[in-house]
């Protein structure tokens, strides 16, 4: 169900996708050769993790982050651009090939792209970058693997790419532990600032292979209309001190006669986090027991509450049944004033022009859209946005791997640096000009030049900034100041299950989502909940559990 739950790291975390299902690319194990090893359940070796540190290049935020993970926020763009890398990092290096997905229009070629040429000049070598539309990327990746034509550095598909990832990485990719584990990452200070939670998912097959495209830990629980909440007497989310109060508010703000509802799309994620429900898996270290989300009584309560709200008419008709591919439909209904709340990933909030803040201000300046947080004293936050995916380096000499890591370090330059500005805004007076507040504003050429997805090679340390509505960065910072302290563990970042990796967000999640659609909309009675759990377990859920249990037992040794 759209927005029913969070899709870990991949589909939801396309910075705000709906709950469409991850569909794996065609199996490619045969293309990986016979030298690889089969995927195994494992406890991830924390000794492989880089020692992460705070990155400080002298740019002071307006709102400071925290060591626990609240990102910095900026209300103004830095007036002076500080370097985040030294000298010409790739001087003398031969041409580098890179391939990643993109959600933007395809960029102009190098000869017509001032930003691309300036980045290459700063790096000191030629980067042949191929950007592929996100929907086409799994097929492109399959073709590259099958044809043994992997580039020097590439992004792994969000929806999966090979059946046996351990074998693929062992045969085709460079091990990065010797370069990045522990204090070794200090040679790449921008990579060293990537939060450690993101690095956990970069460990595969007992080795560190990936470079995380890091995110801010949690995708949040969507957005709400503060102006409508205020009309109902709610001027602070702290006033919503329980799920029962949230239910009352949903009914108060539903006005079917005027075609305005509380929910557009799903609402179970908000209800589940507010109830204190677990994310996908919970691991009890004392007993060694692994429990799936559907088996959590608090999650079940959230589903039952969602069904009652649906019966009360609080959902915009037809939106609960929408798939992730129809996300634009239910989010547009919210943007156009047809709902008081929508579930979407936090990154969709601040995106210039297309994000919620800019888009809704263009429709009606009275719309006051802000990030929602889980409500009530028992509420939790899911660790569901650690990374978009990982980038990998093809097997190469030690010196070549170091060169490619310097490219990734460049791509991970922090907010406000010269490198970050080139990547996101291009060349001053060509791709952007500063407005009266000193904010970079893209020119017509700039809107095209900056679509090269350098940020898909590695990620800058998360930070918040709105070029058009500075107070929006304040609202996100306030939300994360609530979200981060409530984060609960995601044990799948520390342990792996081959069956979960291949089916958890695919066929098993289809059973999960389809079952919830039926329950919430009343197509099946709530008494059918146990049957859905049974179906999920028999289809591979119990096998996932057994593998996670095996991995956690290994971890004790």
C-alpha positions, 0 to 999 in steps of 0.5 A, a space after each residue: 500500500 502506498 505509504 503503508 510502510 517504509 521501503 528500506 534504502 531502495 525504493 522509498 529512499 529514492 528521496 521520497 518515492 512511494 511504497 512501490 515494490 523493488 523489482 530485481 533485475 534479471 539474475 546475473 550470477 552466471 555473468 559473475 564467473 565461477 570464482 565467487 562464493 555463495 551468499 551466506 548469513 553473516 554478522 557484519 564485522 564492525 572492525 571493517 567500518 571506517 572511523 568516521 569524524 565530523 568534517 569541518 572546513 570552516 563553514 559555520 552552520 546557522 543551526 548546529 547538528 549533533 553527534 547523534 545525527 541531527 544534520 546541520 542547517 543553513 539559513 544562508 549560503 556561504 559567501 566565500 567558498 572553501 575548498 574541501 579537497 587539496 590541489 588537483 586530486 587526480 592530476 596525471 590520472 588516466 580517463 575515468 569512466 563512471 555510470 550511475 542512475 539519475 532522476 533529472 533530465 540527461 545532462 548536456 555533453 561535456 563540450 556544452 557543459 561549463 560545470 562539467 569542464 570546470 570540475 574536470 579542471 579542478 580534478 585534473 583528469 577527464 571523467 566520462 560520466 554516463 547518466 541513465 534514467 532511474 527506470 532504465 538503470 537496472 536494465 543498463 546494469 544488467 547489460 554492463 554485467 552480462 557484457 563484462 563492461 563495467 566502468 571504473 566506478 558505478 552505482 549499484 541499482 536501488 532495486 537489486 542487480 544480481 542474485 548472488 551479490 557476494 559472488 559478484 562483488 568478490 569477482 568484479 569489485 575492489 575490496 575497499 577495507 584496506 583503504 578505508 577501514 578504521 583510521 585509513 579513511 582519514 586519507 579521504 576526509 570527506 568520505 570519513 564524514 559519512 555517518 557510520 550507520 551508512 557504512 554498515 550496509 557497504 559491508 557485503 560478503 564479509 568485506 567492505 566493498 561499497 561507498 555509501 550514498 548516505 542519507 540522514 538516518 530516517 526518512 521521517 513520516 511525511 508532511 502536514 499542513 500546519 495552517 489546517 492543524 492550526 484551524 483545528 486548534 493544534 499549534 504544536 505537534 506536541 499537543 498530539 500526545 497520543 494516537 487517539 488524539 491523532 485519530 480525533 484530529 484526522 476526523 476533525 480535518 476531514 471535510 468530504 463535502 468540500 473534497 478535503 481529507 486528512 490522508 492522501 495515500 497511506 497513513 500506516 507508517 505514521 500510525 506505526 511509529 507513533 504506536 512504537 512499532 518496530 521497523 522490518 525486523 527486531 532482534 532480541 539479543 537476550 533470547 536470540 529471537 528475530 521478529 518481523 514487523 507483521 508479528 508486532 502487536 503494536 504494528 497490528 494496532 496501527 493497521 487496525 487503526 488505519 482501517 478504522 480511519 478508512 471506514 470513517 472516510 478520512 482517506 482521499 478516495 482511491 489513494 490507499 490503493 495506489 502503487 508507488 508508480 502512482 505516487 505523483 497522483 496522491 502527492 499532487 492531491 496534497 499539494 493542491 490542498 485536498 489533504 492535511 497530511 501525506 506520507 513521503 520521504 523527507 528529502 522531497 521537502 526542500 528540493 528546489 522548484 519541485 519539492 513540497 515547499 516551493 511547489 505548494 507556495 506556487 499554488 497557494 502561499 497560505 499553504 504552510 507545509 511542514 515535516 511531520 514527526 511521530 506523536 505520543 510518548 511511546 513513539 519511535 523513529 525507524 532507521 530507514 534512510 541510511 543510504 540510497 545505495 552504494 557505489 562500487 569500484 571495479 577491480 583495479 591496481 592499488 593506485 587506480 583504486 586510490 584515484 577512484 576513491 579521491 574522485 568519490 571523496 571529491 563528490 562527497 565534499 560538504 555543503 557550501 564548499 567550492 566542490 559542492 557548489 560546482 556540483 550543485 550550482 555549476 560555474 558562477 555567472 554562467 550556471 548561477 548568479 547570486 541573488 540579493 541574499 547571496 543565494 545561488 540561483 541557477 540560470 537556464 544553462 545552469 538548470 541543465 549543466 548541474 544534472 550530471 549526477 556527481 552526487 551518486 558517486 558518494 554523498 556529502 555529509 547530510 545538511 539542510 538548506 532551502 534556496 527559496 524559503 530559508 525557514 523551511 530548513 529550520 522546520 526540517 532541523 526541528 523535525 530531525 531534532 525530534 526524529 533522531 533521539 527516537 531512532 531504533 536499531 535496524 538489525 539488518 545493518 549488522 546481520 545479513 540474510 541471503 533470502 531477505 536480500 533477494 526476497 525481502 523487499 520484493 516478493 515477500 514485501 508484495 505479500 505484506 503490502 497487498 495484505 495491508 491494502 486488503 485489510 485497511 480498505 476492508 476488502 478483507 476483515 481484520 480477522 484475516 491478519 493472521 492469514 497474511 502473516 502465515 502466507 508471508 512466513 511460508 513464502 520465505 519469511 521464516 527462512 529469512 528469520 532462520 538465516 538472521 538467527 544463524 548470523 546472530 549466533 555466529 556473531 556471538 562466537 
